[in-house]
Amino acid sequence: MTILHARHALLPDGWAQDVTLHLAQGRITRVALGCQTPPDHRADILLPAPANLHSHAFQHAMAGLTESRGPDPQDSFWTWRALMFRFLDQLTPEDIEAVTAYVQMRMLEAGFAACAEFHYLHHAPGGRRYADLAEMSARITAAAARSGIGLTLLPVLYEQGGCDGRPLAPGQDRFGNTPDRFAALLDGAGAALQALPGDARLGVAPHSLRAVSPEGLAACITLRPDAPLHMHLAEQAAEVAEVLAHHGARPVEWLLNHAPVDGRWCLIHCTQMQPHETRALAASGAVAGLCPITESSLGDGIFDGVRWMADGGAFGLGSDSNIRISLAEEMRTLEYSQRLRDHSRAALATPALSTGRRLWEGAARGGARAAGREAGAIAPGKLADLVALDGGHPDLAGLTGDRLLDALVFAADPGAVVDVWAAGRHMVRGGRHIDHDGIRRDYMAVRKRLLAV
């Protein structure tokens, strides 16, 4: 049993003072007002810690290396993608483990308690199979064992180079599987997860309507019928045009007409939707997986958050390319994108909830659902995914209630996060991961070698 005491805590029915939590076996067993027993740890401000619902961890190792203009007069997502394909051919399984552990550590230090890793780098360069088909999945799992993050592993099915079924191009061949081979890989990934604590989850991820056939998508839906299912959807204008040309409908329209989209689905980006698609997808119960920093970096477009939330849509936040790992900045970028598009302020606030409160609670609930975690709130029975803030931080001092969250999202630097628990594992203490130096050292060795290539 671990006992936590918080001066202020955000509970499901609002803010409370003088709150005591009892934790056992990774879960919150009791929430009470007052403190009758000396606690094991005291916090100034305690919040439910969101899950990072979309990550490609390996891409962090190339952060900052794609910001110059190439020969293409119109630099875009597609030119960035070609550079990414060339970069990943340098990565070994050992590199993937070191980079992933570092990225997960950074997520924890930013306030995320869990991560859904959208994992498509399965094979050796040239598409050669490792002796263990799930070798790379095992490396992601090993990284999570070291970082202590709550892991939802999402092996990705990637079949083809486009809607026309063309073969995978060089660079993509490390991703490719048939549906049958993917099913075997998924079994191997599940076996690897057994080495982690019981909050680890396995999901399934058909990459996109471009990269999987209708038959491959149907197979994914049935492989793990109760597990989270994630897919990229309607991210790029060129993607929408290709799906429309080959399938006779826009991506969102086609998916809703051909798949049983419901609350187990998390659809990533959705930055190219028309209003009727936004309303229909929100009504399906699916979680919108938003990655505002990466969507800004790649010029994807702006998710229609105002309409989505007005229609009751669930959302969560991810760091995708991991060019920058900041929970608060993902929230801030989402809100600012709505303001810039609509020439407004407090775009996602409501009369009852401030912007920061709505973003934080929505990301916590939606991220937990997308990750298949019984978390997202400080309540008995929930996983103890918790983040503590420094109430004496210059940007938070003297504030209470929703103003704390507004200041955290829009004003505070990363030093405001002081403690993070992932399913009760106290992985960040005093603002630093408990293995910060060792994980950083191993990552730096990989990055130094990659930059020398």
Order of alpha helices (4+ residues) and beta strands (2+ residues): beta-beta-beta-beta-beta-alpha-alpha-beta-alpha-beta-alpha-beta-beta-alpha-beta-alpha-alpha-beta-alpha-beta-alpha-alpha-beta-alpha-alpha-beta-alpha-beta-beta-beta-alpha
